[in-house]
Amino acid sequence: MFSRGSYLGVIIAAAVICPLVAKANDFYAGKQITLVVSAGAGGGYGAVGQIVSRHLPRFIKGNPTMVPSYMSKAGGLAAANYLYNAAVKNGTVIGLLRNATAFGQAMGSPGIKYDVRKMGWVGITGPIINVLAIRKDSPVNSLAGMKKKEVVLGGTGKLGTLYTFPTALSSILGYKSKIILGYKGTRDVRGALDRNEVQGMVQPWPNWQRSHFHKKNLVNYVVQFGFERQPGLPSVPTLIELGQTAEEKTMLKVVSSAGVTGRNFGLPPGVPKARLMELRSAFNAMVKDQKYQKDMKKRKRMMGPMTGEEQEQLFAEVLATPKPLVAKIKSAMGYK
């Protein structure tokens, strides 16, 4: 039996604790969250950033506002460095970072001033599964043909996926290709493909689906760069499947991670764990929401979300790649 004094103690304790809990839960009330997008407003990252800015606040206690801020310099590296080193560490700044954020760190890419292992990861809205396709009227238009004769592909620079993925196919597995670099962007490479200036290229699967190359059946899809085959490409092998040894498959998985870790949402180091968990919970609820999904489909953005915990684990695995294997990948890719 409780005494009257015990009841009074419980009431006093509740009076003290409840406002503290309410204060913790209402942290975001009246606040604005800045979403630092590592690209411009007009592309895929910009579209996803706008969609998430519209929907994520609905699932955060306190119903804050969210405003995207675009930071595209250095191929998105400036955004990652800013988030890690300069952003406020209270949960009011979230980053939407590039797909190769962890892969770039693993490869020791120049200019990186962050460590993904120390950041707080909220989740991934979906992968960016790239696909290599070759014109059907090209002398070489299949994987089997690439074993015998060189195919000419288009790319932007050595840090872009248009270079990274086909280079892994050639340097690690022995398929023959020549990549013409220097195009300003994916759109320019598509133009070169249209003019038959190049015979093939790599780009995200949704981009292929929207293109006249796909609608008019002008290309053969040769290989896809993800951990598993996409529903629309059941007969096209993944890069990893083409590996012949355990070492090759491990190397190819590390390279492919740059596509699987598509649209990365994360926090700077030092954000309170409880706030990270709150944002993860809100993110998980958002990606299951019908209004959000409808918006993503309308903008033709890939879904296939990953939780923050899964994202964190995958990044840890990429960064745990043994140094001798990293050296082999860098050598194969032509990285210094």
C-alpha positions in Angstrom: 0.0 0.0 0.0 1.2 3.5 -0.8 1.1 6.1 1.9 -0.3 9.6 1.3 3.3 10.9 1.3 4.2 8.4 -1.4 1.4 9.7 -3.6 2.5 13.2 -3.0 6.1 12.4 -4.0 4.9 10.8 -7.3 2.8 13.8 -8.1 5.7 16.2 -7.4 8.1 14.0 -9.5 5.7 13.9 -12.4 5.3 17.7 -12.2 9.1 18.0 -12.6 9.7 15.3 -15.2 6.8 16.0 -17.6 7.8 19.5 -18.6 11.3 18.1 -19.3 10.0 15.4 -21.6 7.7 17.8 -23.3 10.6 20.2 -23.8 12.7 17.3 -25.3 9.9 16.3 -27.7 9.2 19.8 -28.7 12.8 20.7 -29.7 11.8 21.2 -33.4 8.7 23.3 -32.6 9.0 26.7 -34.3 12.3 25.8 -35.8 13.6 25.6 -39.4 15.7 22.7 -40.7 18.1 23.4 -43.4 18.6 20.6 -45.9 22.1 21.0 -47.5 21.8 19.4 -51.0 25.1 18.5 -52.6 23.9 19.4 -56.1 21.9 22.1 -57.9 18.1 22.5 -57.8 17.4 21.2 -61.2 18.7 17.6 -61.1 17.9 14.4 -59.3 19.3 15.4 -56.0 17.5 18.7 -56.2 14.2 16.9 -56.9 14.6 14.5 -54.0 15.6 17.3 -51.7 12.5 19.2 -52.6 10.3 16.2 -52.0 11.8 15.3 -48.7 11.7 19.0 -47.5 8.0 18.9 -48.2 7.2 15.6 -46.5 9.7 14.9 -43.7 8.5 17.7 -41.4 5.1 16.1 -41.2 6.6 13.2 -39.2 8.9 15.2 -36.9 7.4 16.2 -33.5 7.0 20.0 -33.4 6.2 20.2 -37.1 9.2 22.3 -38.2 9.7 23.8 -41.6 12.5 22.5 -43.9 14.2 24.5 -46.6 16.7 23.1 -49.1 20.0 24.9 -49.6 22.0 23.9 -52.7 25.8 23.5 -52.5 27.0 21.8 -55.7 30.7 22.9 -55.8 33.4 20.3 -56.2 31.0 17.7 -57.3 29.1 17.8 -54.0 32.3 17.5 -51.9 31.8 21.0 -50.6 28.5 20.1 -49.1 29.9 17.0 -47.3 32.9 19.0 -46.0 30.6 21.8 -44.8 28.2 19.4 -43.1 31.1 17.7 -41.2 33.1 20.7 -40.2 30.9 23.8 -40.1 27.2 22.9 -39.8 25.4 23.4 -36.5 25.4 20.2 -34.6 21.9 20.2 -33.0 19.8 18.5 -35.7 18.7 21.6 -37.5 21.0 21.0 -40.5 20.7 17.8 -42.5 22.8 16.9 -45.5 21.7 15.2 -48.7 25.0 13.9 -49.9 26.3 12.2 -53.0 26.2 8.5 -53.7 30.0 8.1 -53.7 30.4 9.8 -50.3 31.7 6.6 -48.6 33.4 5.2 -51.7 35.3 8.4 -52.2 36.6 8.3 -48.6 37.6 4.6 -49.0 39.6 5.5 -52.1 41.3 8.4 -50.5 39.9 10.9 -53.0 41.6 14.4 -52.7 39.8 17.2 -50.9 37.8 15.0 -48.5 37.6 16.5 -45.0 35.1 14.2 -43.4 34.8 10.8 -41.9 31.5 9.0 -42.6 32.1 6.7 -39.6 31.7 9.7 -37.2 28.5 11.1 -38.8 24.9 10.4 -38.0 23.0 8.7 -40.8 19.3 9.2 -41.1 18.5 7.0 -44.2 18.6 6.6 -47.9 15.5 7.4 -50.0 16.7 5.0 -52.8 19.7 3.9 -54.8 21.0 5.3 -58.0 21.3 2.1 -60.1 23.3 2.9 -63.2 23.2 0.8 -66.4 25.6 0.5 -69.3 23.8 0.5 -72.6 25.2 0.3 -76.1 23.6 1.3 -79.4 22.2 -1.7 -81.3 23.7 -0.5 -84.5 27.2 -0.5 -83.0 29.7 -3.1 -84.2 30.0 -4.1 -80.5 26.7 -4.2 -78.7 27.0 -7.0 -76.1 29.1 -8.2 -73.2 30.4 -11.1 -75.3 31.4 -8.6 -78.0 33.2 -6.4 -75.4 35.5 -9.4 -74.6 36.8 -9.3 -78.2 36.5 -5.8 -79.4 36.6 -2.3 -77.9 33.4 -0.2 -77.5 33.6 3.6 -77.4 31.9 5.2 -74.4 31.4 8.7 -73.2 32.2 10.3 -69.8 32.7 13.5 -67.9 35.7 13.0 -65.6 37.5 10.3 -63.7 35.5 10.8 -60.5 32.1 10.4 -62.2 30.1 7.2 -62.5 30.2 7.4 -66.3 33.9 6.6 -65.9 34.0 4.6 -62.6 31.7 1.8 -63.5 32.8 0.9 -67.1 36.4 1.2 -66.0 35.8 -1.4 -63.3 34.3 -3.6 -66.0 37.3 -3.2 -68.2 40.2 -3.0 -65.7 39.1 -5.7 -63.2 37.2 -8.1 -65.6 38.9 -7.6 -68.9 36.0 -6.2 -71.0 37.3 -3.8 -73.6 36.2 -0.1 -73.8 37.6 3.3 -74.6 36.1 6.2 -72.6 36.1 9.6 -74.2 36.2 12.1 -71.3 35.5 15.8 -71.2 31.8 16.1 -71.7 30.2 18.6 -69.4 27.5 16.4 -68.1 25.3 13.3 -68.6 23.1 15.3 -71.0 26.0 16.1 -73.2 27.0 12.4 -73.3 23.5 11.5 -74.3 23.8 14.0 -77.2 27.0 12.3 -78.3 25.3 8.9 -78.1 22.5 10.3 -80.3 25.0 11.6 -82.8 26.8 8.2 -82.8 29.9 10.0 -81.6 30.1 7.4 -78.9 28.6 3.9 -79.0 27.4 3.6 -75.4 27.2 5.2 -72.0 26.3 4.7 -68.3 23.4 6.5 -66.7 20.7 5.8 -64.1 18.0 3.3 -65.0 15.2 5.9 -64.7 17.0 8.1 -67.2 17.2 5.3 -69.7 13.5 4.6 -69.2 12.6 8.2 -70.0 14.8 8.4 -73.0 13.9 7.8 -76.7 16.7 5.2 -76.8 14.5 3.1 -74.5 11.2 3.9 -76.0 12.4 3.2 -79.6 14.4 0.1 -78.5 17.6 1.6 -79.9 20.0 0.2 -77.2 21.0 -3.1 -75.6 21.3 -3.1 -71.8 24.6 -4.8 -71.0 25.3 -4.6 -67.3 23.8 -2.9 -64.2 25.7 -1.5 -61.3 23.9 -2.5 -58.1 23.8 -5.3 -55.5 20.8 -7.0 -57.2 19.0 -7.0 -60.5 16.3 -4.3 -61.1 12.8 -5.5 -61.7 12.8 -4.0 -65.2 16.1 -5.7 -66.1 15.8 -9.3 -65.0 18.1 -10.7 -67.7 20.9 -8.0 -67.3 23.7 -9.1 -64.9 25.1 -7.0 -62.2 28.7 -6.1 -62.2 29.3 -8.2 -59.1 27.8 -11.3 -60.8 30.5 -11.1 -63.5 33.3 -11.5 -60.9 35.1 -14.9 -61.2 36.8 -15.0 -57.8 35.9 -14.0 -54.2 38.4 -11.1 -54.4 37.0 -9.8 -57.7 33.5 -10.0 -56.2 34.6 -8.0 -53.1 36.2 -5.4 -55.2 33.2 -5.1 -57.5 30.9 -4.8 -54.5 32.9 -1.9 -53.1 32.7 -0.2 -56.5 29.0 -0.9 -56.8 28.3 0.6 -53.4 28.7 4.0 -55.0 25.3 3.4 -56.7 23.5 1.5 -54.0 24.2 4.3 -51.5 22.2 6.7 -53.6 20.5 9.7 -51.9 22.3 9.9 -48.5 20.7 11.8 -45.7 23.0 12.5 -42.7 23.9 14.7 -39.8 27.2 16.2 -38.7 29.2 14.5 -36.0 28.2 15.5 -32.4 24.4 15.7 -32.9 22.7 14.2 -29.8 21.9 10.5 -30.2 18.2 11.0 -29.2 17.8 13.6 -32.0 19.3 11.3 -34.6 16.9 8.5 -33.5 14.0 11.0 -33.7 15.0 11.9 -37.3 15.5 8.2 -38.2 12.0 7.4 -36.9 10.5 10.3 -38.9 12.4 9.3 -42.1 11.3 5.6 -41.8 7.6 6.8 -41.4 8.0 9.2 -44.4 9.3 6.6 -46.9 6.2 4.4 -46.1 3.8 7.3 -46.6 1.6 7.2 -49.7 1.7 11.0 -50.3 5.5 10.9 -50.3 5.6 7.8 -52.6 3.2 9.5 -55.0 5.4 12.5 -55.2 8.5 10.4 -55.8 6.7 8.5 -58.6 5.5 11.7 -60.1 9.1 13.1 -60.3 10.3 9.6 -61.5 12.7 9.1 -58.6 14.0 5.7 -57.6 12.7 4.3 -54.4 14.0 1.3 -52.4 14.8 3.0 -49.1 17.5 2.0 -46.6 17.3 2.8 -42.8 19.9 4.9 -41.1 21.1 1.8 -39.3 21.5 -0.1 -42.6 23.2 2.9 -44.2 25.7 3.2 -41.3 26.5 -0.5 -41.5 27.1 -0.4 -45.3 29.4 2.6 -44.9 31.3 0.8 -42.2 31.8 -2.2 -44.5 33.0 0.0 -47.4 35.5 1.8 -45.1 36.6 -1.6 -43.6 37.9 -2.8 -47.1 41.4 -4.1 -46.5 44.2 -1.7 -47.6 45.7 -4.1 -50.1 42.3 -4.5 -51.8 41.8 -0.7 -51.8 45.2 -0.4 -53.5 44.2 -2.9 -56.2 40.9 -1.0 -56.8 42.7 2.3 -57.0 45.2 0.9 -59.4 42.4 -0.6 -61.6 40.5 2.7 -61.6 43.6 4.8 -62.4 43.3 6.7 -59.1 46.5 8.0 -57.4 
